[in-house]
Amino acid sequence: MKKKILIVGGGTAGTMTANNLVNKLMPEIDRGEIEITMISDSKIHVYRPGAMYVAFHKAAGHEFIRDQRSLLMLEVAFKVDKAVEINSKENFVKGASGEIYNYDFLVLATGCEVAPERIPGLKEGGDWFYSYEGAKKIARKFEKLKKGRVLVTVNFPKTPDIPHQCGIAPVETTMMLHDFLVEKGVRDDVEIVYSYPTKSQAVENGLFLQAPTSEVLPSIFDSINVKYKTSFTLSKVDPDKKIAYSQEGEEMEFDILMSTPPFIAAEVIRTSGLSQALDNEGWLPTDRKTLKVKGLDNVYTLGDTVDLSVSKAGGTIHNQVDVLIANIAGELRYGYPTESYDGKVIAIAQMGLQCGMPLWYDYEEDVKPTPCSKLGSFVRLGFNKSLYWAAARGML
């Protein structure tokens, strides 16, 4: 009987998984033994890491958007349908259309979403670059900015040891903002304050979620006259007075509040009953080696919806995909998974508008700061604007 693989989610994780599964399982597909289906709530594929370039007028936004069907191999059946129910006992997902999608193997690649409403006043008084709408909004504010204070705040999930989306992004955008204001000739009249919560992931009272980077950031910020503040856990925002309040009892005025807002898993995950995350954040309990949802033998997950301690970023997904598809192929061919994920993350951080810093880490070793260069920035931007689309199609 034909085996059915269902992928829920048409972002980076879902698209790379679908196309690489086709490459891996082509013999079985040709023999009619396997079918692969993807459902997504949008016909458009949006590469979200590109939004930070839009925030500083270094991209318009259309460069990072494609038709989802055009990115998928012909062997992938694609349906635009929002998943509204996951029934792991009877092995089906229900769409908003009412259609039932049965599966033998399920891949949940539903990502995460911003939830600024979880901090009073942040939705009305804050700005962020994690969506294209948000990036365009803050870009207009940066363009008009002549003097004042930009306050950077960072929020972590309440579930322990879970990072926010793209852990390095607040550092990247702080340094990009510095360069942008230098280009505009107004840097001396704008104060940039980078703040960090008391508890992040593995660090307390620091400036980053891992110790090696947290320890080196003060010297980097000092070199570009960025002020920094530890132990500032954003608790509420007064959008009229433009004041940010911390759980620690401090308050800071701002002209622009550039915030990393709270993140939560997609609604279908939060209502599925599969997650035990705090505050209904929805992170899926994930086996750190196999990438299976714990307690479910035929359900896998990857990317931003997992409860693993590794970064919720594209540089993580690229490494998870290889493991996930090998394990599904192993189960189909041999009856057991064959690969183990080591937590590897490889990426290039955009440390300013013209400087890229290669970085990598895994479960056992924290990220180590490396030399920053124009070449690194060129590679990062080149990947985001062109090579990414080859990777999404399973060609890299």
C-alpha atoms as one frame of an Amber mdcrd trajectory, in Angstrom:
protein
   0.000   0.000   0.000   1.242   3.495  -0.840   2.772   5.317   2.110   1.736
   8.931   2.680   4.102  11.612   3.972   2.348  14.837   4.984   4.223  18.093
   5.586   2.407  20.911   7.370   3.985  24.301   6.718   5.371  25.981   3.607
   8.238  27.964   5.095  11.948  27.212   4.952  11.722  24.023   7.024   8.748
  22.556   5.186   9.967  23.439   1.701  13.467  22.078   2.201  12.058  18.936
   3.781   9.619  18.297   0.926  12.155  18.723  -1.874  14.913  16.797  -0.151
  12.516  13.958   0.635  11.752  13.710  -3.076  15.463  13.534  -3.857  15.999
  10.912  -1.178  12.992   8.754  -1.986  12.833   9.094  -5.761  13.115   5.315
  -6.412  10.108   4.626  -4.185   8.168   7.555  -5.676   8.830   6.291  -9.201
   7.504   2.866  -8.205   4.312   4.435  -6.824   5.084   3.382  -3.248   5.208
   6.837  -1.670   3.357  10.114  -2.055   4.378  13.434  -0.514   1.876  16.190
   0.240   2.383  19.665   1.646  -0.324  21.895   3.045   0.295  25.557   3.785
  -1.982  28.429   4.711  -0.450  30.601   1.985   0.419  30.255  -1.686   3.312
  32.644  -1.100   6.703  31.688   0.321   8.309  34.426   2.433  11.965  34.206
   3.443  11.761  35.997   6.776  15.498  36.629   7.463  15.462  39.137   4.606
  13.227  41.479   6.606  16.134  42.959   8.554  17.577  44.358   5.300  14.243
  46.001   4.579  14.385  47.720   7.979  17.485  49.621   6.850  16.475  50.246
   3.227  18.997  47.704   1.916  16.245  45.704   0.216  12.680  46.387  -0.894
  11.240  43.060   0.239  10.118  41.492  -3.046  13.550  39.837  -3.385  12.625
  37.459  -0.592   9.177  36.360  -1.811   8.265  33.586  -4.257   5.246  31.573
  -5.339   5.287  28.469  -3.155   4.314  26.058  -5.934   7.264  27.259  -8.020
   9.670  26.177  -5.266   8.374  22.625  -4.981   9.351  19.655  -7.085   6.563
  18.311  -9.265   6.412  15.140  -7.170   5.123  17.153  -4.188   1.356  17.602
  -4.089   0.679  21.109  -2.792  -2.537  22.339  -1.183  -3.288  25.824   0.124
  -5.196  24.996   3.273  -4.765  26.052   6.873  -4.268  23.148   9.265  -6.758
  23.448  12.130  -6.603  20.029  13.790  -3.934  17.366  14.318  -5.186  13.911
  15.269  -2.105  11.852  16.079  -4.174   8.854  17.211  -5.989   8.421  13.911
  -3.130   9.837  11.802  -4.812  12.745  10.070  -4.681  16.528   9.866  -7.826
  18.512   9.176  -7.735  21.664   7.063  -9.870  24.778   7.390 -11.484  23.694
   4.117 -12.811  20.612   5.893 -10.525  18.280   3.941  -8.922  15.423   5.842
  -5.262  14.669   5.119  -4.281  11.173   6.177  -0.642  10.289   6.771   1.751
   7.494   7.605   4.453  10.025   8.478   3.801  13.601   9.521   6.282  16.492
   9.497   5.252  19.549  11.500   7.121  22.543  10.090   4.753  25.279  11.192
   7.330  27.747  12.520   6.552  30.402  15.096   4.918  33.815  15.121   5.310
  37.125  16.920   3.003  37.756  19.873   3.640  41.360  21.017   0.258  41.423
  22.742   1.769  39.248  25.465   3.542  42.318  26.837   1.122  45.176  27.647
   1.648  48.150  25.359   4.321  46.555  23.168   2.025  46.085  20.177   1.127
  49.782  20.253   4.474  51.224  21.314   7.108  48.908  19.894   8.603  48.011
  16.535  10.300  44.880  15.216  11.878  43.525  12.053  10.661  39.918  12.237
   7.984  40.493   9.602   8.017  42.506   6.399   5.183  44.711   7.588   7.082
  45.421  10.798  10.352  45.999   8.945   8.771  48.514   6.565   7.163  50.352
   9.469  10.399  50.712  11.425  12.287  51.623   8.228  10.066  54.679   7.844
  10.829  55.684  11.425  14.576  55.209  10.986  14.499  57.320   7.832  12.924
  60.231   9.730  15.116  59.835  12.810  17.401  62.839  13.391  17.989  62.675
  17.131  16.783  60.852  20.221  17.101  57.367  21.680  16.596  53.954  20.129
  16.059  51.354  22.831  16.669  47.707  21.943  14.877  45.113  24.084  14.881
  41.317  23.916  12.196  38.926  25.135  12.585  35.193  25.713   9.928  32.483
  25.902   8.764  31.627  29.398   9.519  27.956  28.719  13.036  27.330  30.100
  15.999  26.919  27.737  14.060  27.995  24.637  15.528  30.799  22.484  13.608
  33.505  20.696  13.700  33.437  16.897  17.218  34.024  15.543  19.203  34.635
  18.722  21.863  36.834  17.112  19.357  39.124  15.361  19.136  41.793  18.126
  22.936  42.187  18.016  22.933  42.255  14.217  20.279  44.925  13.941  21.853
  47.062  16.665  25.101  47.170  14.711  23.289  47.650  11.396  21.438  50.584
  12.938  24.752  52.142  13.967  26.078  51.885  10.411  22.814  53.175   8.950
  22.854  56.266  11.151  26.513  56.884  10.307  25.577  56.805   6.612  22.817
  59.340   7.266  25.191  61.590   9.196  23.077  61.643  12.378  24.795  59.009
  14.513  26.219  61.553  16.982  22.717  62.821  17.749  21.107  59.407  18.272
  21.685  57.338  21.388  21.472  53.566  20.930  20.829  51.515  24.065  20.987
  47.723  23.812  19.319  45.938  26.736  19.019  42.282  27.690  16.807  40.427
  30.181  18.102  39.067  33.464  17.543  35.479  32.391  18.147  34.462  28.808
  19.018  30.884  28.023  22.313  29.768  29.509  23.331  33.187  30.850  22.094
  35.427  33.661  22.769  39.162  33.808  24.503  39.069  30.441  24.118  40.535
  26.963  23.604  37.349  24.937  22.217  33.866  25.402  25.634  32.163  25.359
  28.599  33.143  27.532  31.456  33.542  24.978  29.509  36.081  22.900  28.038
  37.787  25.977  31.560  38.401  27.297  32.885  39.957  24.086  29.911  42.219
  23.325  30.824  45.060  25.753  34.067  45.776  23.906  32.273  45.632  20.532
  29.544  48.005  21.680  32.057  50.345  23.303  33.909  50.623  19.997  30.817
  52.016  18.244  29.400  53.998  21.176  26.415  51.743  21.794  25.307  51.836
  25.420  24.220  48.560  26.976  22.119  47.496  29.920  21.876  44.064  31.516
  18.972  42.836  33.651  16.252  44.739  31.806  13.372  42.313  31.335  10.624
  44.170  29.496   7.307  43.946  31.379   5.174  46.708  29.865   5.293  49.704
  27.549   3.552  53.057  27.774   3.120  53.916  24.081   1.934  57.485  24.800
   4.725  58.489  27.180   7.211  56.300  25.293   8.514  54.587  28.397   9.589
  50.926  28.686   9.271  49.303  32.114  11.237  46.298  33.330  10.347  43.488
  35.697  13.344  44.598  37.734  11.647  47.932  38.496  13.464  50.219  36.049
  12.072  52.425  33.339  13.646  53.843  30.202  12.386  56.489  27.829  12.694
  55.966  24.098  11.936  57.557  20.762  11.944  54.210  18.959  11.594  50.877
  20.750  13.214  48.198  18.566  12.100  45.027  20.288  12.476  41.312  19.880
   8.860  40.500  20.821   7.561  37.322  22.435   7.237  34.348  20.087   4.765
  31.472  20.163   4.129  28.408  18.027   1.420  28.355  15.365  -2.182  28.126
  16.554  -2.706  24.575  15.279   0.204  23.410  17.430  -0.952  25.344  20.493
  -4.415  23.764  20.266  -3.225  20.260  19.358  -2.602  19.009  22.875   0.870
  17.869  21.835   2.799  20.582  23.676   3.587  20.903  27.364   5.273  24.310
  27.008   4.580  26.972  29.612   2.065  29.771  29.079   0.563  27.950  26.074
   3.608  28.875  23.967   3.188  25.658  22.001   6.753  24.386  21.535   6.698
  20.738  20.557   8.498  18.239  22.814  11.213  17.085  20.422  13.703  14.244
  20.675  17.003  16.096  20.398  18.585  13.338  18.295  15.880  11.856  16.050
  13.712  15.041  15.757  10.598  12.997  16.446   7.848  14.521  18.555   8.262
  12.715  21.847   5.773   9.904  22.323   4.828   9.733  18.637   6.660   7.229
  16.437   5.547   8.654  13.094   5.560  12.426  13.726   8.647  14.563  13.151
   9.276  18.264  13.637  12.024  20.785  12.946  12.730  24.486  12.702  11.111
  27.129  14.859   8.426  25.019  16.523  10.734  22.624  18.433  11.504  22.910
  22.154  15.238  22.376  21.606  17.827  24.814  22.928  19.323  25.504  19.477
  18.653  28.681  17.502  15.326  29.095  15.736  16.997  30.116  12.473  17.693
  29.031   8.912  21.224  27.973   9.830  19.667  25.395  12.147  17.087  24.105
   9.681  19.695  23.332   7.024  21.326  20.865   9.396  18.096  19.417  10.787
  16.665  18.648   7.356  19.391  16.147   6.473  18.777  14.233   9.680  14.986
  14.278   9.400  14.797  13.037   5.817  17.401  10.339   6.472  15.354   9.110
   9.417  12.070   8.980   7.506  13.827   7.203   4.637  15.417   4.819   7.117
  12.057   3.987   8.664  10.522   3.339   5.254  13.414   1.233   4.004  14.740
  -0.490   7.113  12.140   0.030   9.800  14.197   2.395  11.981  15.761   5.892
  11.882  19.418   6.023  10.918  20.747   9.509  11.767  21.242  11.624  14.889
  21.098  15.427  15.111  23.995  16.930  17.076  22.504  20.385  17.471  24.680
  21.910  14.768  23.976  25.467  13.657  26.007  27.173  10.912  25.368  30.742
   9.815  26.886  34.144   9.048  25.895  36.981  11.360  25.402  40.401   9.764
  27.493  42.471  12.181  26.808  45.843  10.605  25.866  46.710   7.048  29.169
  45.581   5.538  30.601  42.998   7.922  29.708  39.306   8.170  30.834  36.966
  10.953  30.783  33.174  10.398  29.510  31.276  13.430  28.669  27.722  14.357
  27.860  25.725  17.461  26.098  22.538  18.584  24.654  20.903  21.681  28.086
  20.550  23.280  29.891  23.733  22.260  28.762  27.369  22.478  29.112  29.731
  19.544  32.541  31.335  19.319  32.988  34.865  17.926  35.093  34.849  14.741
  36.686  37.586  12.595  34.194  39.797  10.780  34.776  40.775   7.131  33.260
  42.381   4.062  33.551  38.997   2.354  31.393  37.456   5.069  28.742  40.109
   4.498  28.893  39.542   0.732  28.365  35.799   1.230  25.497  36.348   3.672
  23.642  38.764   1.407  24.365  36.595  -1.644  22.871  33.576   0.088  19.781
  35.483   1.222  19.035  36.944  -2.196  19.948  34.040  -4.465  21.467  30.837
  -3.078  18.659  30.433  -0.575  16.218  29.674  -3.368  18.462  26.868  -4.601
  18.675  25.491  -1.056  14.897  25.656  -0.635  14.502  23.666  -3.862  16.788
  20.933  -2.515  19.667  21.815  -4.842  22.203  22.676  -2.103
